[in-house]
Amino acid sequence: MSICCKKRSILDDIKEYLKNLGIKSTINYSRRDDMYEISSPKSQIKKLFHLLYDDAHFYLQRKYDKFEHYANTEITQLIAENRKA
């Protein structure tokens, strides 16, 4: 999972919020794109999935389905799927 933004301060707030929920994340700067990116490792994806979708009443089904597939699939299987695409 990653979120990109031109202002680091926004991502700092998101990182602090995630930290309070026990979700690890890091912020990196991309000089090429001139923007910051916050990302979380695969081990944190299920926590993020539940954060976003538990008790949610409105969401895009196709995005939910894609995120659910990613959150519940082992990384080796995802790599194999991408090689076939």
N, CA, C and O atoms as a GROMACS GRO file, in nm:
protein
  340
    1MET      N    1   0.085  -0.116   0.000
    1MET     CA    2   0.000   0.000   0.000
    1MET      C    3   0.090   0.122   0.000
    1MET      O    4   0.188   0.129   0.073
    2SER      N    5   0.054   0.219  -0.083
    2SER     CA    6   0.129   0.344  -0.080
    2SER      C    7   0.036   0.459  -0.115
    2SER      O    8  -0.061   0.444  -0.188
    3ILE      N    9   0.069   0.575  -0.060
    3ILE     CA   10  -0.002   0.699  -0.086
    3ILE      C   11   0.102   0.803  -0.122
    3ILE      O   12   0.202   0.818  -0.052
    4CYS      N   13   0.080   0.874  -0.231
    4CYS     CA   14   0.174   0.977  -0.277
    4CYS      C   15   0.118   1.115  -0.251
    4CYS      O   16  -0.003   1.137  -0.258
    5CYS      N   17   0.208   1.209  -0.222
    5CYS     CA   18   0.166   1.346  -0.194
    5CYS      C   19   0.284   1.440  -0.211
    5CYS      O   20   0.399   1.402  -0.189
    6LYS      N   21   0.257   1.563  -0.250
    6LYS     CA   22   0.363   1.664  -0.263
    6LYS      C   23   0.406   1.720  -0.128
    6LYS      O   24   0.520   1.764  -0.112
    7LYS      N   25   0.315   1.718  -0.029
    7LYS     CA   26   0.346   1.775   0.102
    7LYS      C   27   0.373   1.664   0.203
    7LYS      O   28   0.286   1.580   0.230
    8ARG      N   29   0.491   1.663   0.256
    8ARG     CA   30   0.528   1.562   0.354
    8ARG      C   31   0.445   1.571   0.482
    8ARG      O   32   0.417   1.469   0.545
    9SER      N   33   0.404   1.691   0.520
    9SER     CA   34   0.331   1.709   0.645
    9SER      C   35   0.200   1.629   0.646
    9SER      O   36   0.159   1.579   0.751
   10ILE      N   37   0.136   1.616   0.532
   10ILE     CA   38   0.012   1.537   0.524
   10ILE      C   39   0.044   1.390   0.551
   10ILE      O   40  -0.027   1.323   0.626
   11LEU      N   41   0.152   1.341   0.491
   11LEU     CA   42   0.190   1.201   0.512
   11LEU      C   43   0.239   1.176   0.653
   11LEU      O   44   0.220   1.067   0.707
   12ASP      N   45   0.302   1.276   0.715
   12ASP     CA   46   0.344   1.262   0.855
   12ASP      C   47   0.221   1.239   0.944
   12ASP      O   48   0.225   1.157   1.035
   13ASP      N   49   0.112   1.313   0.917
   13ASP     CA   50  -0.011   1.295   0.994
   13ASP      C   51  -0.071   1.156   0.972
   13ASP      O   52  -0.117   1.092   1.066
   14ILE      N   53  -0.070   1.110   0.847
   14ILE     CA   54  -0.122   0.977   0.816
   14ILE      C   55  -0.037   0.871   0.884
   14ILE      O   56  -0.090   0.775   0.940
   15LYS      N   57   0.094   0.888   0.880
   15LYS     CA   58   0.184   0.792   0.944
   15LYS      C   59   0.158   0.785   1.094
   15LYS      O   60   0.155   0.676   1.152
   16GLU      N   61   0.140   0.898   1.158
   16GLU     CA   62   0.112   0.901   1.302
   16GLU      C   63  -0.020   0.832   1.333
   16GLU      O   64  -0.030   0.758   1.431
   17TYR      N   65  -0.122   0.856   1.250
   17TYR     CA   66  -0.252   0.790   1.268
   17TYR      C   67  -0.237   0.639   1.257
   17TYR      O   68  -0.289   0.564   1.340
   18LEU      N   69  -0.166   0.593   1.154
   18LEU     CA   70  -0.145   0.450   1.135
   18LEU      C   71  -0.064   0.390   1.250
   18LEU      O   72  -0.092   0.279   1.295
   19LYS      N   73   0.035   0.464   1.297
   19LYS     CA   74   0.117   0.418   1.409
   19LYS      C   75   0.031   0.396   1.534
   19LYS      O   76   0.049   0.298   1.606
   20ASN      N   77  -0.062   0.488   1.558
   20ASN     CA   78  -0.151   0.474   1.673
   20ASN      C   79  -0.242   0.352   1.662
   20ASN      O   80  -0.291   0.301   1.763
   21LEU      N   81  -0.263   0.304   1.541
   21LEU     CA   82  -0.344   0.184   1.518
   21LEU      C   83  -0.258   0.058   1.509
   21LEU      O   84  -0.310  -0.051   1.486
   22GLY      N   85  -0.128   0.073   1.527
   22GLY     CA   86  -0.037  -0.041   1.523
   22GLY      C   87   0.002  -0.083   1.383
   22GLY      O   88   0.043  -0.198   1.362
   23ILE      N   89  -0.009   0.009   1.286
   23ILE     CA   90   0.027  -0.022   1.147
   23ILE      C   91   0.158   0.048   1.114
   23ILE      O   92   0.169   0.170   1.124
   24LYS      N   93   0.256  -0.030   1.074
   24LYS     CA   94   0.388   0.024   1.041
   24LYS      C   95   0.386   0.086   0.902
   24LYS      O   96   0.319   0.037   0.812
   25SER      N   97   0.460   0.195   0.887
   25SER     CA   98   0.471   0.260   0.756
   25SER      C   99   0.601   0.341   0.750
   25SER      O  100   0.660   0.374   0.853
   26THR      N  101   0.643   0.372   0.629
   26THR     CA  102   0.762   0.453   0.608
   26THR      C  103   0.731   0.559   0.504
   26THR      O  104   0.644   0.541   0.419
   27ILE      N  105   0.804   0.671   0.511
   27ILE     CA  106   0.790   0.779   0.414
   27ILE      C  107   0.921   0.794   0.338
   27ILE      O  108   1.028   0.802   0.398
   28ASN      N  109   0.911   0.797   0.207
   28ASN     CA  110   1.027   0.814   0.120
   28ASN      C  111   1.002   0.930   0.025
   28ASN      O  112   0.888   0.963  -0.008
   29TYR      N  113   1.111   0.991  -0.019
   29TYR     CA  114   1.102   1.100  -0.115
   29TYR      C  115   1.154   1.053  -0.250
   29TYR      O  116   1.260   0.992  -0.258
   30SER      N  117   1.078   1.081  -0.354
   30SER     CA  118   1.120   1.049  -0.490
   30SER      C  119   1.162   1.177  -0.560
   30SER      O  120   1.078   1.260  -0.594
   31ARG      N  121   1.291   1.193  -0.580
   31ARG     CA  122   1.341   1.314  -0.645
   31ARG      C  123   1.293   1.322  -0.790
   31ARG      O  124   1.261   1.430  -0.840
   32ARG      N  125   1.288   1.206  -0.855
   32ARG     CA  126   1.246   1.202  -0.996
   32ARG      C  127   1.104   1.256  -1.013
   32ARG      O  128   1.077   1.332  -1.106
   33ASP      N  129   1.013   1.218  -0.921
   33ASP     CA  130   0.874   1.262  -0.929
   33ASP      C  131   0.846   1.385  -0.843
   33ASP      O  132   0.737   1.442  -0.849
   34ASP      N  133   0.944   1.426  -0.763
   34ASP     CA  134   0.931   1.538  -0.671
   34ASP      C  135   0.807   1.523  -0.582
   34ASP      O  136   0.725   1.614  -0.571
   35MET      N  137   0.797   1.406  -0.519
   35MET     CA  138   0.688   1.384  -0.425
   35MET      C  139   0.727   1.282  -0.320
   35MET      O  140   0.825   1.208  -0.334
   36TYR      N  141   0.649   1.280  -0.214
   36TYR     CA  142   0.670   1.188  -0.104
   36TYR      C  143   0.572   1.072  -0.117
   36TYR      O  144   0.464   1.085  -0.176
   37GLU      N  145   0.612   0.958  -0.061
   37GLU     CA  146   0.528   0.839  -0.065
   37GLU      C  147   0.534   0.770   0.070
   37GLU      O  148   0.642   0.743   0.123
   38ILE      N  149   0.418   0.741   0.123
   38ILE     CA  150   0.411   0.662   0.245
   38ILE      C  151   0.371   0.520   0.203
   38ILE      O  152   0.281   0.501   0.121
   39SER      N  153   0.439   0.423   0.260
   39SER     CA  154   0.408   0.286   0.223
   39SER      C  155   0.414   0.196   0.345
   39SER      O  156   0.479   0.227   0.445
   40SER      N  157   0.342   0.085   0.334
   40SER     CA  158   0.340  -0.015   0.440
   40SER      C  159   0.379  -0.149   0.380
   40SER      O  160   0.346  -0.177   0.265
   41PRO      N  161   0.449  -0.231   0.457
   41PRO     CA  162   0.488  -0.362   0.405
   41PRO      C  163   0.368  -0.456   0.392
   41PRO      O  164   0.262  -0.432   0.450
   42LYS      N  165   0.387  -0.561   0.316
   42LYS     CA  166   0.280  -0.661   0.292
   42LYS      C  167   0.225  -0.715   0.423
   42LYS      O  168   0.107  -0.747   0.432
   43SER      N  169   0.309  -0.726   0.524
   43SER     CA  170   0.264  -0.781   0.652
   43SER      C  171   0.157  -0.694   0.719
   43SER      O  172   0.088  -0.741   0.809
   44GLN      N  173   0.144  -0.570   0.676
   44GLN     CA  174   0.048  -0.478   0.736
   44GLN      C  175  -0.081  -0.463   0.655
   44GLN      O  176  -0.173  -0.393   0.696
   45ILE      N  177  -0.087  -0.530   0.539
   45ILE     CA  178  -0.199  -0.511   0.447
   45ILE      C  179  -0.333  -0.553   0.507
   45ILE      O  180  -0.433  -0.484   0.488
   46LYS      N  181  -0.336  -0.664   0.578
   46LYS     CA  182  -0.463  -0.708   0.636
   46LYS      C  183  -0.517  -0.606   0.737
   46LYS      O  184  -0.637  -0.582   0.744
   47LYS      N  185  -0.427  -0.546   0.814
   47LYS     CA  186  -0.469  -0.443   0.909
   47LYS      C  187  -0.529  -0.324   0.834
   47LYS      O  188  -0.631  -0.269   0.875
   48LEU      N  189  -0.464  -0.283   0.726
   48LEU     CA  190  -0.514  -0.171   0.646
   48LEU      C  191  -0.648  -0.205   0.582
   48LEU      O  192  -0.738  -0.121   0.576
   49PHE      N  193  -0.659  -0.328   0.533
   49PHE     CA  194  -0.785  -0.371   0.472
   49PHE      C  195  -0.900  -0.358   0.572
   49PHE      O  196  -1.005  -0.303   0.539
   50HIS      N  197  -0.879  -0.409   0.693
   50HIS     CA  198  -0.984  -0.401   0.794
   50HIS      C  199  -1.010  -0.257   0.838
   50HIS      O  200  -1.125  -0.220   0.865
   51LEU      N  201  -0.907  -0.176   0.843
   51LEU     CA  202  -0.925  -0.035   0.878
   51LEU      C  203  -1.016   0.034   0.777
   51LEU      O  204  -1.104   0.112   0.815
   52LEU      N  205  -0.996   0.007   0.650
   52LEU     CA  206  -1.072   0.074   0.545
   52LEU      C  207  -1.213   0.017   0.527
   52LEU      O  208  -1.306   0.092   0.498
   53TYR      N  209  -1.229  -0.113   0.542
   53TYR     CA  210  -1.356  -0.173   0.502
   53TYR      C  211  -1.444  -0.225   0.614
   53TYR      O  212  -1.564  -0.244   0.591
   54ASP      N  213  -1.393  -0.250   0.733
   54ASP     CA  214  -1.481  -0.290   0.843
   54ASP      C  215  -1.576  -0.175   0.873
   54ASP      O  216  -1.533  -0.060   0.886
   55ASP      N  217  -1.701  -0.205   0.883
   55ASP     CA  218  -1.806  -0.105   0.912
   55ASP      C  219  -1.826  -0.004   0.800
   55ASP      O  220  -1.894   0.096   0.820
   56ALA      N  221  -1.768  -0.027   0.681
   56ALA     CA  222  -1.789   0.064   0.568
   56ALA      C  223  -1.922   0.030   0.500
   56ALA      O  224  -1.952  -0.087   0.477
   57HIS      N  225  -1.998   0.132   0.468
   57HIS     CA  226  -2.126   0.111   0.401
   57HIS      C  227  -2.119   0.147   0.253
   57HIS      O  228  -2.198   0.098   0.173
   58PHE      N  229  -2.025   0.233   0.216
   58PHE     CA  230  -2.011   0.276   0.078
   58PHE      C  231  -1.867   0.256   0.032
   58PHE      O  232  -1.774   0.306   0.095
   59TYR      N  233  -1.850   0.185  -0.076
   59TYR     CA  234  -1.718   0.166  -0.137
   59TYR      C  235  -1.738   0.113  -0.277
   59TYR      O  236  -1.845   0.062  -0.312
   60LEU      N  237  -1.634   0.125  -0.358
   60LEU     CA  238  -1.640   0.071  -0.493
   60LEU      C  239  -1.610  -0.078  -0.488
   60LEU      O  240  -1.503  -0.119  -0.442
   61GLN      N  241  -1.703  -0.158  -0.534
   61GLN     CA  242  -1.689  -0.304  -0.524
   61GLN      C  243  -1.565  -0.356  -0.595
   61GLN      O  244  -1.498  -0.445  -0.543
   62ARG      N  245  -1.532  -0.301  -0.712
   62ARG     CA  246  -1.415  -0.350  -0.785
   62ARG      C  247  -1.286  -0.322  -0.708
   62ARG      O  248  -1.194  -0.403  -0.711
   63LYS      N  249  -1.279  -0.209  -0.638
   63LYS     CA  250  -1.160  -0.178  -0.559
   63LYS      C  251  -1.155  -0.266  -0.434
   63LYS      O  252  -1.048  -0.313  -0.395
   64TYR      N  253  -1.270  -0.289  -0.373
   64TYR     CA  254  -1.278  -0.379  -0.259
   64TYR      C  255  -1.230  -0.518  -0.299
   64TYR      O  256  -1.147  -0.578  -0.230
   65ASP      N  257  -1.281  -0.570  -0.411
   65ASP     CA  258  -1.245  -0.704  -0.457
   65ASP      C  259  -1.095  -0.715  -0.484
   65ASP      O  260  -1.032  -0.815  -0.449
   66LYS      N  261  -1.040  -0.613  -0.547
   66LYS     CA  262  -0.896  -0.617  -0.578
   66LYS      C  263  -0.812  -0.612  -0.450
   66LYS      O  264  -0.716  -0.688  -0.437
   67PHE      N  265  -0.848  -0.526  -0.357
   67PHE     CA  266  -0.774  -0.515  -0.232
   67PHE      C  267  -0.789  -0.644  -0.150
   67PHE      O  268  -0.693  -0.691  -0.090
   68GLU      N  269  -0.910  -0.700  -0.147
   68GLU     CA  270  -0.932  -0.823  -0.073
   68GLU      C  271  -0.846  -0.937  -0.131
   68GLU      O  272  -0.787  -1.014  -0.056
   69HIS      N  273  -0.841  -0.946  -0.262
   69HIS     CA  274  -0.758  -1.047  -0.326
   69HIS      C  275  -0.612  -1.029  -0.287
   69HIS      O  276  -0.544  -1.125  -0.251
   70TYR      N  277  -0.564  -0.906  -0.293
   70TYR     CA  278  -0.424  -0.878  -0.259
   70TYR      C  279  -0.396  -0.906  -0.112
   70TYR      O  280  -0.291  -0.961  -0.078
   71ALA      N  281  -0.489  -0.867  -0.025
   71ALA     CA  282  -0.468  -0.885   0.119
   71ALA      C  283  -0.470  -1.031   0.160
   71ALA      O  284  -0.408  -1.069   0.260
   72ASN      N  285  -0.540  -1.113   0.084
   72ASN     CA  286  -0.556  -1.253   0.123
   72ASN      C  287  -0.478  -1.350   0.034
   72ASN      O  288  -0.504  -1.471   0.037
   73THR      N  289  -0.383  -1.301  -0.043
   73THR     CA  290  -0.304  -1.384  -0.131
   73THR      C  291  -0.157  -1.376  -0.089
   73THR      O  292  -0.107  -1.268  -0.058
   74GLU      N  293  -0.091  -1.488  -0.089
   74GLU     CA  294   0.051  -1.491  -0.055
   74GLU      C  295   0.132  -1.419  -0.161
   74GLU      O  296   0.096  -1.420  -0.279
   75ILE      N  297   0.240  -1.357  -0.122
   75ILE     CA  298   0.323  -1.277  -0.211
   75ILE      C  299   0.378  -1.360  -0.327
   75ILE      O  300   0.389  -1.308  -0.438
   76THR      N  301   0.413  -1.485  -0.304
   76THR     CA  302   0.467  -1.567  -0.412
   76THR      C  303   0.362  -1.592  -0.521
   76THR      O  304   0.395  -1.596  -0.639
   77GLN      N  305   0.237  -1.607  -0.480
   77GLN     CA  306   0.130  -1.625  -0.579
   77GLN      C  307   0.108  -1.497  -0.658
   77GLN      O  308   0.083  -1.502  -0.778
   78LEU      N  309   0.115  -1.380  -0.591
   78LEU     CA  310   0.099  -1.252  -0.660
   78LEU      C  311   0.208  -1.232  -0.763
   78LEU      O  312   0.181  -1.183  -0.873
   79ILE      N  313   0.331  -1.270  -0.730
   79ILE     CA  314   0.442  -1.257  -0.825
   79ILE      C  315   0.417  -1.346  -0.946
   79ILE      O  316   0.439  -1.304  -1.060
   80ALA      N  317   0.371  -1.467  -0.922
   80ALA     CA  318   0.342  -1.559  -1.033
   80ALA      C  319   0.231  -1.505  -1.122
   80ALA      O  320   0.238  -1.517  -1.244
   81GLU      N  321   0.128  -1.446  -1.062
   81GLU     CA  322   0.017  -1.388  -1.140
   81GLU      C  323   0.067  -1.273  -1.227
   81GLU      O  324   0.026  -1.262  -1.342
   82ASN      N  325   0.155  -1.189  -1.173
   82ASN     CA  326   0.206  -1.075  -1.249
   82ASN      C  327   0.295  -1.119  -1.364
   82ASN      O  328   0.298  -1.053  -1.468
   83ARG      N  329   0.365  -1.228  -1.348
   83ARG     CA  330   0.451  -1.279  -1.456
   83ARG      C  331   0.367  -1.331  -1.571
   83ARG      O  332   0.408  -1.322  -1.686
   84LYS      N  333   0.248  -1.385  -1.542
   84LYS     CA  334   0.160  -1.437  -1.646
   84LYS      C  335   0.089  -1.326  -1.722
   84LYS      O  336   0.049  -1.344  -1.836
   85ALA      N  337   0.074  -1.211  -1.659
   85ALA     CA  338  -0.003  -1.100  -1.720
   85ALA      C  339   0.071  -1.035  -1.834
   85ALA      O  340   0.020  -0.941  -1.896
   0.00000   0.00000   0.00000
